[in-house]
Amino acid sequence: MAIKYPFLYNYGRNKDNLIRVCVEATLMTNHFLHFAGLWHESEMFEIGELFESEEKKSEFEDYYQYLASPVTGKRKGVIKPS
């Protein structure tokens, strides 16, 4: 996200619609998106409504099935190099 959409770090961090479009575009071209770090980026996934427009819902049935599956892992917290 930082490489393709650096403007999010300057003036887009509070614009949910812009964040949503950038996250959707990133997920369309990647198999994985890691919301890492202590920056505001780690909270961008919480904006919700990703791929929820009627035209996109049918394309992402597997995605919504994935979201409905229970989370079984345990959080490790912040891991920093020694």
ZIFENFEN-V215709 format. One record per residue. N is the residue number from 1. RES is the residue in three letters. SS is DSSP state (a for helix, b for strand, c for the rest). PHI is phi in degrees with one decimal (none if undefined). PSI is psi in degrees with one decimal (* if undefined). Layout:
((N	RES	SS	PHI	PSI) (N	RES	SS	PHI	PSI))
//
This chain:
((1	MET	c	none	-41.9) (2	ALA	c	-65.3	-33.2) (3	ILE	c	-75.4	-44.8) (4	LYS	c	-81.4	-32.9) (5	TYR	c	-129.4	59.4) (6	PRO	c	-63.8	-22.5) (7	PHE	a	-64.5	-20.2) (8	LEU	a	-63.2	-29.4) (9	TYR	a	-79.1	-23.3) (10	ASN	a	-90.8	-57.6) (11	TYR	a	-129.7	-0.4) (12	GLY	a	-100.8	-0.8) (13	ARG	c	-63.8	-19.6) (14	ASN	c	-111.4	12.6) (15	LYS	c	-108.0	89.5) (16	ASP	a	-56.4	-39.4) (17	ASN	a	-65.6	-40.9) (18	LEU	a	-64.9	-43.8) (19	ILE	a	-60.2	-45.4) (20	ARG	a	-57.8	-46.3) (21	VAL	a	-63.2	-42.1) (22	CYS	a	-67.9	-41.5) (23	VAL	a	-64.8	-44.8) (24	GLU	a	-60.9	-44.3) (25	ALA	a	-62.6	-39.4) (26	THR	a	-65.7	-43.9) (27	LEU	a	-67.7	-26.6) (28	MET	a	-70.8	-22.7) (29	THR	a	-113.1	5.8) (30	ASN	c	-140.1	157.9) (31	HIS	c	-91.5	-12.9) (32	PHE	c	-149.0	142.1) (33	LEU	c	-139.4	117.9) (34	HIS	c	-102.0	116.4) (35	PHE	c	-89.1	86.2) (36	ALA	c	-103.3	163.3) (37	GLY	c	92.7	179.7) (38	LEU	c	-96.0	-2.3) (39	TRP	c	-73.1	170.8) (40	HIS	a	-62.1	-18.3) (41	GLU	a	-59.1	-31.8) (42	SER	a	-65.6	-15.3) (43	GLU	a	-104.4	-0.6) (44	MET	a	-64.4	-28.2) (45	PHE	a	-69.1	-16.5) (46	GLU	a	-81.2	-1.0) (47	ILE	a	-67.6	-23.7) (48	GLY	c	73.0	-177.1) (49	GLU	c	57.7	26.2) (50	LEU	c	-72.7	133.8) (51	PHE	c	55.2	33.2) (52	GLU	c	-98.4	-0.2) (53	SER	c	-68.1	151.8) (54	GLU	a	-57.2	-37.6) (55	GLU	a	-68.2	-28.8) (56	LYS	a	-91.7	-25.0) (57	LYS	a	-56.7	-43.4) (58	SER	a	-67.1	-29.5) (59	GLU	a	-74.7	-21.4) (60	PHE	a	-118.6	35.1) (61	GLU	a	-59.3	-41.4) (62	ASP	a	-63.6	-36.6) (63	TYR	a	-62.6	-45.1) (64	TYR	a	-68.9	-32.9) (65	GLN	a	-64.8	-41.4) (66	TYR	a	-60.2	-45.6) (67	LEU	a	-62.4	-29.0) (68	ALA	a	-79.9	-12.8) (69	SER	c	-74.6	144.9) (70	PRO	c	-69.4	146.9) (71	VAL	c	-86.9	126.1) (72	THR	c	-114.3	-13.5) (73	GLY	c	-75.9	162.9) (74	LYS	c	-108.5	135.3) (75	ARG	c	-65.0	135.9) (76	LYS	c	-96.7	-13.6) (77	GLY	c	78.6	-166.2) (78	VAL	c	-75.0	128.7) (79	ILE	c	-114.3	117.8) (80	LYS	c	-117.2	147.6) (81	PRO	c	-65.5	149.6) (82	SER	c	-83.3	*))
//
